[in-house]
């Protein structure tokens, strides 16, 4: 382990390398940065991680991550029932929609998407809980990624919700705001044309 320090440092590097977006080299740089700033950064980070470990729970109602269950979104009185329920793959997608300030909606986190090749079936996702909740809303919006797994999951959910008297819709896919046609792939252009709207 020449040049890498003791086993504690190497273990920290290995753990950091497991974070999304960090490979072994960037993990080493991050660990070195933390060690150089032990008092100002590493100690507060360690305490914050321990507090999060002790306090963070999964919302029993929607699947969000918060310090209470039901979470602050589910408990928000401005997000009354009989409104819009947005279905997302994971908590990161929920947080992205919340940052977009789309209004007083509620969410349902599936915990993944259907992927037979990876051994992920309907029983591995919170689809049954979604079906049980969906009747309390006017509309269910399926906000899954526009890849094969996301599309397959969206069709499966739409089929499961078919017997309920609610509107089921999906996010539009197509040309992003500020996008230029010359730089877009054929699939995106085709989908944008199919989902065209009036002016």
RAVEN-V424263 format. One record per residue. N is the residue number from 1. RES is the residue in one letter. OMEGA is omega in whole degrees, 0 to 359 (NA if undefined). NEAR is the number of other C-alpha atoms within 12 Angstrom. Layout:
N | RES | OMEGA | NEAR
N | RES | OMEGA | NEAR
This chain:
1 | X | 183 | 10
2 | X | 178 | 7
3 | X | 183 | 10
4 | X | 181 | 19
5 | X | 183 | 16
6 | X | 183 | 12
7 | X | 179 | 13
8 | X | 179 | 14
9 | X | 179 | 22
10 | X | 178 | 22
11 | X | 178 | 19
12 | X | 177 | 26
13 | X | 181 | 29
14 | X | 178 | 22
15 | X | 179 | 20
16 | X | 181 | 24
17 | X | 179 | 21
18 | X | 178 | 17
19 | X | 179 | 15
20 | X | 177 | 11
21 | X | 179 | 12
22 | X | 172 | 18
23 | X | 181 | 17
24 | X | 182 | 22
25 | X | 180 | 18
26 | X | 176 | 20
27 | X | 177 | 25
28 | X | 179 | 26
29 | X | 180 | 20
30 | X | 179 | 26
31 | X | 178 | 29
32 | X | 178 | 23
33 | X | 179 | 17
34 | X | 183 | 23
35 | X | 180 | 22
36 | X | 180 | 14
37 | X | 185 | 15
38 | X | 184 | 15
39 | X | 185 | 14
40 | X | 185 | 14
41 | X | 186 | 18
42 | X | 180 | 20
43 | X | 177 | 16
44 | X | 178 | 15
45 | X | 179 | 17
46 | X | 179 | 18
47 | X | 180 | 15
48 | X | 178 | 15
49 | X | 179 | 14
50 | X | 177 | 13
51 | X | 179 | 14
52 | X | 179 | 16
53 | X | 181 | 15
54 | X | 191 | 13
55 | X | 189 | 15
56 | X | 178 | 19
57 | X | 175 | 21
58 | X | 179 | 24
59 | X | 181 | 23
60 | X | 183 | 22
61 | X | 187 | 28
62 | X | 181 | 39
63 | X | 177 | 37
64 | X | 176 | 34
65 | X | 183 | 31
66 | X | 177 | 25
67 | X | 177 | 19
68 | X | 178 | 22
69 | X | 0 | 20
70 | X | 185 | 20
71 | X | 182 | 23
72 | X | 177 | 24
73 | X | 180 | 30
74 | X | 181 | 28
75 | X | 183 | 22
76 | X | 183 | 14
77 | X | 179 | 12
78 | X | 180 | 15
79 | X | 184 | 20
80 | X | 178 | 19
81 | X | 179 | 22
82 | X | 178 | 20
83 | X | 185 | 24
84 | X | 175 | 31
85 | X | 181 | 39
86 | X | 182 | 40
87 | X | 180 | 46
88 | X | 181 | 40
89 | X | 182 | 35
90 | X | 185 | 29
91 | X | 178 | 25
92 | X | 178 | 19
93 | X | 177 | 27
94 | X | 181 | 32
95 | X | 178 | 24
96 | X | 178 | 16
97 | X | 178 | 24
98 | X | 178 | 20
99 | X | 180 | 11
100 | X | 177 | 12
101 | X | 185 | 11
102 | X | 177 | 17
103 | X | 186 | 18
104 | X | 181 | 23
105 | X | 173 | 32
106 | X | 185 | 42
107 | X | 170 | 45
108 | X | 181 | 45
109 | X | 181 | 36
110 | X | 184 | 39
111 | X | 179 | 31
112 | X | 177 | 31
113 | X | 178 | 38
114 | X | 180 | 31
115 | X | 182 | 21
116 | X | 180 | 15
117 | X | 178 | 10
118 | X | 179 | 11
119 | X | 180 | 13
120 | X | 179 | 18
121 | X | 181 | 21
122 | X | 181 | 24
123 | X | 179 | 17
124 | X | 182 | 18
125 | X | 182 | 28
126 | X | 181 | 30
127 | X | 178 | 34
128 | X | 178 | 19
129 | X | 177 | 25
130 | X | 180 | 35
131 | X | 179 | 29
132 | X | 181 | 17
133 | X | 194 | 30
134 | X | 182 | 38
135 | X | 180 | 24
136 | X | 186 | 21
137 | X | 177 | 29
138 | X | 184 | 23
139 | X | 172 | 28
140 | X | 179 | 36
141 | X | 179 | 30
142 | X | 185 | 39
143 | X | 180 | 35
144 | X | 181 | 36
145 | X | 183 | 24
146 | X | 174 | 23
147 | X | 185 | 17
148 | X | 181 | 16
149 | X | 179 | 22
150 | X | 179 | 26
151 | X | 180 | 23
152 | X | 179 | 22
153 | X | 179 | 35
154 | X | 179 | 35
155 | X | 180 | 23
156 | X | 180 | 23
157 | X | 179 | 36
158 | X | 178 | 27
159 | X | 180 | 15
160 | X | 181 | 21
161 | X | 186 | 29
162 | X | 183 | 18
163 | X | 182 | 14
164 | X | 181 | 22
165 | X | 179 | 15
166 | X | 176 | 24
167 | X | 176 | 24
168 | X | 180 | 30
169 | X | 179 | 23
170 | X | 174 | 27
171 | X | 176 | 23
172 | X | 176 | 21
173 | X | 177 | 23
174 | X | 186 | 25
175 | X | 178 | 24
176 | X | 176 | 16
177 | X | 181 | 9
178 | X | 181 | 9
179 | X | 178 | 14
180 | X | 184 | 13
181 | X | 184 | 18
182 | X | 184 | 10
183 | X | 184 | 13
184 | X | 177 | 17
185 | X | 184 | 16
186 | X | 180 | 14
187 | X | 180 | 17
188 | X | 180 | 23
189 | X | 180 | 21
190 | X | 180 | 16
191 | X | 180 | 19
192 | X | 179 | 22
193 | X | 179 | 17
194 | X | 183 | 14
195 | X | 184 | 16
196 | X | 180 | 14
197 | X | 178 | 9
198 | X | 180 | 5
199 | X | NA | 3
